[in-house]
Amino acid sequence: MSATATLVQKRRVPVFPFAPADLWAFGWQQALACIFPGGIFLTLALSRALSLPEWLPRYDFILLACLGLQAAMYLARLESKDEIKVIAVFHIIGLALELYKTRMGSWSYPEPAWTKIGGVPLYSGFMYASVASYLCQAWRRLDVRLERWPGLVWTGPLAVLVYGNFFTHHFLPDLRWLLMAAIFVTFFRSYVRYAVRGRPYQMPLALAFVLIGFFIWVAENIATFFGAWQYPDQQSAWRLVHTSKISSWFLLCIISFIIVAQLKHVKEGLLAKRAGPEE
């Protein structure tokens, strides 16, 4: 190998696109990946501004809008059948968490609705599903590849412990900081590769988790502002969601990412088997 080739090989791949054209392309692809979450925020805003008929509570209007948006994205081929399945899984996971959390008084949905179960409107599951939609869209649009992924032996139990802690911390010690430390250790050597306009970039996976968790917290502030749900300290007037929620979304992002990554891995394995050995 020549000295020039060795130099190119050792050159570090940048973490983030700073060139104006690449930064614009990256932002545009991120915006396209956020069509479903953006549609939900638009629905929340419209549901506050529109004068809905008495027979249609606002929460039910939001549910119908979410279902319509999901159907439109599938018909427009913005989401595949496999991605719809992933989103459905997250809808169930999120709804189960919502039922428990509202019962424990962590937050509430004070408005009436026909489609409420245990005090939780069915549209709430779409708030979690929107995270899965973003991950699936970004994965495809930015040609995401994982390097040094720890594997299901490590990530599977970690996801179970993280999800379980959301339930058990109400009556057992909160393990979130231990779990966060375990996450950084588990993914210390892992990073995500992605491409913008054909140029490769790579980012430490733990950093990606932190960034996604932060932006979900920003989105949560927008959602609570429009009355998607309500924390106890927001009952008299809206206020900024406490920054401690960033760690919660960071942990929830881990669950989302592990499930999506594992399903992508399984699908790639099945496609490789169908293709058969090269002749």
DADA-V946709 format. One record per residue. PHI is phi in degrees with one decimal (NA if undefined). Layout:
PHI  PHI
//
This chain:
NA  -74.2  -63.7  -64.6  -63.7  -63.8  -63.8  -64.3  -65.3  -83.5  -63.5  -72.2  -78.0  -64.4  -79.8  -140.8  -76.0  -105.2  -61.6  -51.5  -65.5  -69.1  -64.6  -64.5  -63.7  -63.1  -62.3  -66.0  -66.4  -64.2  -64.3  -65.4  -68.0  -99.8  -58.4  -67.8  -58.9  -63.1  -63.5  -66.3  -63.1  -63.4  -63.5  -60.4  -67.5  -64.0  -65.1  -82.1  -86.7  -77.6  -95.9  -82.9  -63.6  -62.2  -78.2  -119.3  -60.8  -60.6  -62.2  -70.3  -61.3  -63.4  -61.1  -61.9  -65.2  -64.6  -63.4  -65.3  -64.4  -62.8  -64.7  -64.0  -66.2  -69.0  -65.4  -83.7  61.8  -82.5  -136.2  -92.1  -61.2  -62.9  -68.3  -61.8  -63.5  -61.9  -62.8  -63.2  -60.4  -68.6  -61.1  -67.8  -60.6  -67.3  -64.8  -61.8  -66.4  -62.0  -59.2  -72.8  -66.3  -67.8  -65.1  -84.2  83.4  -66.8  -158.4  -148.5  -122.2  -73.6  -83.3  -75.4  -164.2  -73.6  -101.1  -107.1  -125.7  58.6  82.5  -115.5  -70.1  -63.9  -66.4  -59.3  -60.6  -69.5  -64.7  -77.4  -62.0  -65.9  -65.4  -63.6  -60.8  -60.7  -60.8  -63.9  -66.1  -64.4  -58.8  -76.1  -70.9  -103.9  50.8  -69.6  -135.1  -99.8  -115.6  58.3  -66.5  -62.9  97.0  -65.3  -58.2  -96.5  -74.7  -60.8  -59.3  -63.9  -63.7  -63.3  -65.4  -64.1  -64.3  -63.0  -65.2  -62.1  -91.9  -79.4  -67.6  -74.0  -133.7  -127.1  -55.4  -74.7  -99.7  -58.1  -72.9  -65.4  -66.4  -64.6  -63.2  -64.1  -64.7  -65.0  -69.4  -62.3  -104.5  -58.4  -96.5  -91.1  -148.8  -110.2  -99.4  -145.7  -128.5  -129.7  53.2  82.0  -93.3  -81.1  -137.3  -146.8  -139.6  -55.5  -62.5  -61.4  -65.1  -61.3  -61.2  -62.8  -64.1  -63.8  -59.5  -65.2  -70.8  -67.1  -62.6  -60.7  -63.9  -63.3  -62.9  -65.0  -63.9  -69.7  -61.7  -88.9  79.1  -63.5  -155.8  -143.8  -83.6  -54.2  -81.1  -108.4  -68.8  -80.9  -162.2  -69.9  -143.8  -59.2  -64.6  -58.6  -65.2  -63.1  -68.4  -60.8  -65.3  -64.3  -70.0  -57.9  -68.0  -66.6  -62.5  -60.2  -59.1  -59.5  -66.1  -62.8  -64.6  -62.8  -61.9  -67.5  -65.4  -63.1  -63.5  -62.6  -64.0  -63.3  -65.7  -66.1  -64.6  -65.3  -67.1  -67.0  -68.0  75.9  -68.6  -72.1  -89.3
//
